Amino acid sequence: MIVTGASGGLGKELALLLIRRYGCRVLGIARNEKKLMLVKSELGDLSDRFEYLLLDVSRRESWTRLAEQVNSGTFIADVLINNAGMLPRFAKFGMYAHDEIETCMSLDQNSVIWAAEHFIPIFEGREGAAIINIASADALCPLAGTSLYSAAKSAVRAFSEALREEYRGRIYIPAVCPGFIRTDIMKDQGHSVSPLVKFFSMPSEKAARIVLRRANGGRSRIVFGTDAHFMSAAYKIAPVLSLRFFRFLFRASNLEMFSDV
Ligand SMILES: NC(=O)c1ccc[n+]([C@@H]2O[C@H](COP(=O)([O-])OP(=O)(O)OC[C@H]3O[C@@H](n4cnc5c(N)ncnc54)[C@H](OP(=O)(O)O)[C@@H]3O)[C@@H](O)[C@H]2O)c1
């Protein structure tokens, strides 16, 4: 199994669970070696089941390198979890610098496409092959203040669903759309995370358990979290008014993290 973004948050929990509960070997991908080493040491006696590679998955050449390693037999894998991602600060689109736009779209959207480009040819014909793409509830209901993230994650959802049909019966390709999960993803917000967001979010261990259980059951779309279900339903019922409603909530909350929305 290959898990991107395995040095922290959901990716780390997925890696730990895959090894501890499902008895898998995991190749964890991320950029921070110290954090990856901590994941390995946390595994204790099972640490030999976790290997890691330092790669920036937002760069296409990283996928070429990873595919070469798998093709050469250095690491054997038939499942890839595209989990690495970032949440840009909550702001109106015009407030983002070009660098922020490029960083978000390269990581949250393009990395998933480069992954498919390199790994579909490797996985085709392998029994049990899967590419699990972590999108977000924002892919089911875009939010004002998260234009880039909503666009990237919606693309990941749509891309995964098209591929799911194209490769049906050969490679399992679900899109995962979680609501808030308690991780470090908010750290780039430049504001402290509100107790309200903490209250609504779910622990990363629980999120990892849900992802793996439902993926194991072959679900084509994995949506979880009360907030995710609520956003999805609101958007289906009222695609225009729901966005207005959520923006009103952001503003009415008076929280610093939503002050630029
Ligand atoms: N947390 C939530 O509320 C939430 C909700 C819905 C969806 N999601 C999605 O769930 C996924 C995991 O998020 P999280 O909350 O666990 O985030 P997180 O705690 O910030 O962890 C992100 C992980 O991605 C890695 N990463 C970031 N940029 C990378 C790059 N360029 N190349 C390789 N690895 C990179 C980080 O490791 P390094 O820094 O070591 O590279 C880290 O391991 C993301 O796709 C996110 O969009 C999260």
The ligand as a Tripos MOL2 file, in Angstrom:
@<TRIPOS>MOLECULE
LIG
   48    52     1     0     0
SMALL
NO_CHARGES

@<TRIPOS>ATOM
      1 N1         -8.8360   17.7220    8.1460 N.am      1 LIG1
      2 C1        -10.0110   17.9480    7.5660 C.2       1 LIG1
      3 O1        -10.9220   18.5920    8.1400 O.2       1 LIG1
      4 C2        -10.2710   17.4140    6.1790 C.ar      1 LIG1
      5 C3        -11.6000   17.4040    5.7080 C.ar      1 LIG1
      6 C4        -11.8540   16.9140    4.4340 C.ar      1 LIG1
      7 C5        -10.8110   16.4360    3.6550 C.ar      1 LIG1
      8 N2         -9.5360   16.4650    4.1370 N.ar      1 LIG1
      9 C6         -8.4730   15.9750    3.2620 C.3       1 LIG1
     10 O2         -7.8180   14.9110    3.9080 O.3       1 LIG1
     11 C7         -6.4550   14.8510    3.4620 C.3       1 LIG1
     12 C8         -5.5360   14.8010    4.6670 C.3       1 LIG1
     13 O3         -5.6770   16.0220    5.3750 O.3       1 LIG1
     14 P1         -5.2260   16.1950    6.8840 P.3       1 LIG1
     15 O4         -6.3240   16.9070    7.5590 O.co2     1 LIG1
     16 O5         -4.7140   14.9240    7.4300 O.co2     1 LIG1
     17 O6         -4.0280   17.2400    6.6740 O.3       1 LIG1
     18 P2         -2.6670   17.4600    7.4990 P.3       1 LIG1
     19 O7         -2.8260   17.0250    8.9050 O.co2     1 LIG1
     20 O8         -2.2480   18.8560    7.2280 O.co2     1 LIG1
     21 O9         -1.6600   16.4570    6.7770 O.3       1 LIG1
     22 C9         -1.3210   16.6520    5.4400 C.3       1 LIG1
     23 C10        -0.3280   15.5950    5.0190 C.3       1 LIG1
     24 O10         0.0020   15.8320    3.6580 O.3       1 LIG1
     25 C11         1.4130   15.9060    3.5390 C.3       1 LIG1
     26 N3          1.7760   16.8110    2.4520 N.ar      1 LIG1
     27 C12         1.4240   18.1220    2.3230 C.ar      1 LIG1
     28 N4          1.9320   18.6250    1.1980 N.ar      1 LIG1
     29 C13         2.6110   17.6100    0.5900 C.ar      1 LIG1
     30 C14         3.3510   17.5120   -0.6120 C.ar      1 LIG1
     31 N5          3.4920   18.5630   -1.4390 N.pl3     1 LIG1
     32 N6          3.9150   16.3190   -0.9310 N.ar      1 LIG1
     33 C15         3.7880   15.2490   -0.0960 C.ar      1 LIG1
     34 N7          3.0840   15.2920    1.0470 N.ar      1 LIG1
     35 C16         2.5190   16.4490    1.3870 C.ar      1 LIG1
     36 C17         1.9050   16.3840    4.8950 C.3       1 LIG1
     37 O11         3.2200   15.9450    5.1480 O.3       1 LIG1
     38 P3          4.5740   16.7990    4.9940 P.3       1 LIG1
     39 O12         4.2990   18.1690    5.5130 O.co2     1 LIG1
     40 O13         5.5360   15.9850    5.7940 O.co2     1 LIG1
     41 O14         4.8870   16.7650    3.5270 O.co2     1 LIG1
     42 C18         0.9510   15.6470    5.8290 C.3       1 LIG1
     43 O15         1.4130   14.3390    6.0460 O.3       1 LIG1
     44 C19        -6.2590   16.0830    2.5830 C.3       1 LIG1
     45 O16        -6.3740   15.7260    1.2350 O.3       1 LIG1
     46 C20        -7.3990   16.9930    2.9830 C.3       1 LIG1
     47 O17        -7.7610   17.8880    1.9720 O.3       1 LIG1
     48 C21        -9.2420   16.9320    5.3820 C.ar      1 LIG1
@<TRIPOS>BOND
     1     1     2 1
     2     2     3 2
     3     2     4 1
     4     4     5 ar
     5     4    48 ar
     6     5     6 ar
     7     6     7 ar
     8     7     8 ar
     9     8     9 1
    10     8    48 ar
    11     9    10 1
    12     9    46 1
    13    10    11 1
    14    11    12 1
    15    11    44 1
    16    12    13 1
    17    13    14 1
    18    14    15 2
    19    14    16 1
    20    14    17 1
    21    17    18 1
    22    18    19 2
    23    18    20 1
    24    18    21 1
    25    21    22 1
    26    22    23 1
    27    23    24 1
    28    23    42 1
    29    24    25 1
    30    25    26 1
    31    25    36 1
    32    26    27 ar
    33    26    35 ar
    34    27    28 ar
    35    28    29 ar
    36    29    30 ar
    37    29    35 ar
    38    30    31 1
    39    30    32 ar
    40    32    33 ar
    41    33    34 ar
    42    34    35 ar
    43    36    37 1
    44    36    42 1
    45    37    38 1
    46    38    39 2
    47    38    40 1
    48    38    41 1
    49    42    43 1
    50    44    45 1
    51    44    46 1
    52    46    47 1
@<TRIPOS>SUBSTRUCTURE
     1 LIG1         1 GROUP 0 **** ****
